[in-house]
Amino acid sequence: RTVFVNGDYLPEEQATVSIFDRGFLMADAVYEVVSVLNGKLLDFSGHMARLSRSLDALEMRNPMDAEAYLEAHHELIRLNEIEDGLIYLQVSRGNPGDRDFAYPAADVQPTVVMFTQAKPGLADAPAAKTGWKIVSIDDLRWGRRDIKTVQLLYPSMAKMAAKAQGVDDAWLVEDGMVTEGTSNNAYIVKDGVIVTRALSTDILHGITRAAVLRFAAEAQMKVEERSFSIAEAQAADEAFVTSASAFVMPVVEIDGQAVGGGRVGPVAQRLREIYIEESRKAAV
Ligand code: PMP
């Protein structure tokens, strides 16, 4: 692969970042993942807007403007001949030359790295036809989940706990209510109403969530933004998750209990189709 490091396009073997980089030592970095279908970027401006918000929340300078990011994404798609896949982008506070809790002086240049992941047939994932099984697990993450930091150890632990139980993912639960999935937003559908947790510092403000809720409203579907419990989800007609890489993914089992008879439901299926179709049309 050819990857991007601070303005340079290099073979991945030659791409390096300092051991003093604060992304490495402190998880002092934010990231975005943008999907590519037919060589084009989905929801690109939404992801760039959230990158700016994450950087602002951490008082980190954005070292590139939106146009430069777009050009770098397009260049990586071209150099790596990506039809369908993902582009990972990370901005860290850079290399102050030593380890210190305090942020370095403003003249320390942030580190930008980007790389591609080819995912042939991304929009036709077989899992979307059968749905995911998930388990619930305590949400033990920090309190600013609206900032998309690379501090991903707890979500990794939750993913491993899910795998150990033979399922696909975990939903995180705090004070008896589902916050979100390890790397996706969580939804249920009951009597035709789509329910998903309201935006706050408790969850990541999913770019796919925003798009899906907009498409749901346009299709005259009812949406309620409120918290729900695992028991309510198990008794729902449908459940699903959204993310830039999974799009809309049905959930058919929660903690060993089938949801919606264990089959993919019509609302999740329809939202997936609408999301993919509309996002393809608007892709850049
Ligand atoms: N929540 C969490 C914790 C995530 O990591 C992600 C994916 N990065 C999402 C939600 C979904 O966000 P998006 O739709 O922007 O990919």
Residues whose N, C-alpha, C, O or C-beta is under 5 A from the ligand:
A	BS01	PMP	E180 G181 T182 S183 N184 N185 L204 H205 G206 I207 T208 R209 T242 S243 A244
